[in-house]
Amino acid sequence: MTDRIVRAPIDEAERVRLEQILIESFGADDLAWTTWMERIGHENLRVVVENGAIRGGCGFYPFAQHWGGPPIPMAGFAGVGVAPEARGTGLARTFLVATMREARERGMPLAGLYASSAAVYRSLGFEQAGATIRWSAPIASLPPGDAGLACDAFDPDVDTSLRVLYEARARSWSGHLDRHEPMWQRIARPYKGVARGYRFGSADAPEGYVVYTHDAGENLHFSVVLKDVVLTTPRAAQRLFALLSGLRSLATDVRWLGCASDPLVSLLPEQTAKPIEHSRWMLRILDPVRALSMRGYAREGEARVRVRDSIFGDVALRVLVRGGRAQIERIEDAPLVIDTRALAALYAGVTQPSTLALMGLTEGPASELEALGHLFADREPWLCDWF
Ligand SMILES: CC(C)(COP(=O)(O)OP(=O)(O)OC[C@H]1O[C@@H](n2cnc3c(N)ncnc32)[C@H](O)[C@@H]1OP(=O)(O)O)[C@@H](O)C(=O)NCCC(=O)NCCS
């Protein structure tokens, strides 16, 4: 019987050991792991110690995510790695379950992540919750735009005045993060390249902004990588296109992280934006009662469901939604039984209940499943930050 302990690294030597494991796990020698650890917060790193040796670990950002109401605390898992020689022995499961449990006890009803392997996280109750699409469009295919609106450079590392524009959009979409300082730092001081910011409109009444980096190609050519872009008026959108079109003598394409119903894709005159990477981010409902009661709802209705959760225990609930909020009542049992993975997918509003039935994640009357799914059917969630 091996002895396994999960805890924060206690000193610099332990952080260096975790860093070595992450470098090897991600094959990314050039990533600034020390900065990554500082940003996530040393207190939010976890290692698994087996027989006195660190074998793996992860970090979790203490995020909050928008789901139509006040932002809901969410543990954003990142940098999950296990030493190659120790894999396949349940180490990741050990530290991820312990960290999920801790996050739940600390009042985070949700956990989210970008997965390299869906299977690993499905085994822990996560399910795919939204599309993450890296789009690319040739600069030459952008509309010429209109330079009528003021466009001024700003330093995103110093000038924080435009953050309110993102925050307003975040409240109006599902899935956006309530960005905390480390997430803003990822944009202003990216791991790769230099961030350049441009404000559209006057300083008193800004209508949008963009922050981008250059990704060098051959013969002085480069890609423009949008780190953050918020547009609140048609004029701002046209000003963005005028700015980008002005780069076209050397810029080849523009890239950004978006979603399926992506606003920038919709703004293009033709279907010239192509996905260069398409994956799905994942969500875990750590605490169904709190997650359901904190969320906002676009529809009204009632459903009864038993949520099966082999890690945190089953719970049967009556969900009554009126006026955009849900009242949650614990009940004895319900004819509809769904896996916690199905609850995560429904919660995000992207997966049809019938798909979850096909995946074998639900049991019971189809009408009850439809009634539950109806509560969450809303706009596509958009998690526009990578972490
Ligand atoms: C992914 C990784 C952390 C798994 O670590 P591990 O200690 O070997 O995983 P565990 O033994 O605890 O397995 C946990 C579960 O995932 C499954 N699993 C593990 N590795 C898997 C893989 N490569 N593909 C599919 N499933 C896998 C296991 O079967 C197990 O499921 P079960 O509990 O239902 O049996 C490890 O392979 C790694 O460090 N990979 C490189 C970095 C990486 O991809 N990190 C994840 C980034 S999001």
The ligand as a Gaussian input file, in Angstrom:
#p B3LYP/6-31G(d) Opt

LIG

0 1
 C       -2.888000      12.924000     -18.161000
 C       -2.033000      12.490000     -16.976000
 C       -1.979000      13.633000     -15.956000
 C       -2.675000      11.262000     -16.326000
 O       -1.939000      10.921000     -15.177000
 P       -2.011000       9.461000     -14.524000
 O       -1.514000       9.531000     -13.129000
 O       -1.378000       8.489000     -15.414000
 O       -3.604000       9.200000     -14.521000
 P       -4.373000       8.177000     -13.570000
 O       -3.600000       6.898000     -13.499000
 O       -4.713000       8.822000     -12.283000
 O       -5.695000       7.947000     -14.397000
 C       -6.872000       8.703000     -14.160000
 C       -7.912000       8.261000     -15.134000
 O       -7.584000       8.702000     -16.460000
 C       -7.429000       7.617000     -17.351000
 N       -6.248000       7.927000     -18.167000
 C       -5.014000       8.170000     -17.727000
 N       -4.201000       8.493000     -18.750000
 C       -4.983000       8.452000     -19.854000
 C       -4.726000       8.711000     -21.213000
 N       -3.518000       9.075000     -21.646000
 N       -5.754000       8.584000     -22.081000
 C       -6.967000       8.208000     -21.652000
 N       -7.272000       7.974000     -20.348000
 C       -6.268000       8.075000     -19.462000
 C       -7.202000       6.412000     -16.481000
 O       -7.669000       5.236000     -17.104000
 C       -8.003000       6.756000     -15.246000
 O       -9.377000       6.484000     -15.460000
 P      -10.158000       5.553000     -14.383000
 O       -9.943000       6.221000     -13.059000
 O      -11.566000       5.616000     -14.849000
 O       -9.521000       4.231000     -14.486000
 C       -0.587000      12.114000     -17.426000
 O       -0.683000      11.173000     -18.472000
 C        0.225000      13.304000     -17.936000
 O        0.909000      13.973000     -17.156000
 N        0.165000      13.571000     -19.255000
 C        0.893000      14.683000     -19.887000
 C        0.331000      16.042000     -19.500000
 C       -1.157000      16.156000     -19.750000
 O       -1.691000      15.724000     -20.771000
 N       -1.837000      16.763000     -18.783000
 C       -3.257000      17.028000     -18.840000
 C       -3.438000      18.406000     -19.351000
 S       -5.113000      18.938000     -19.247000

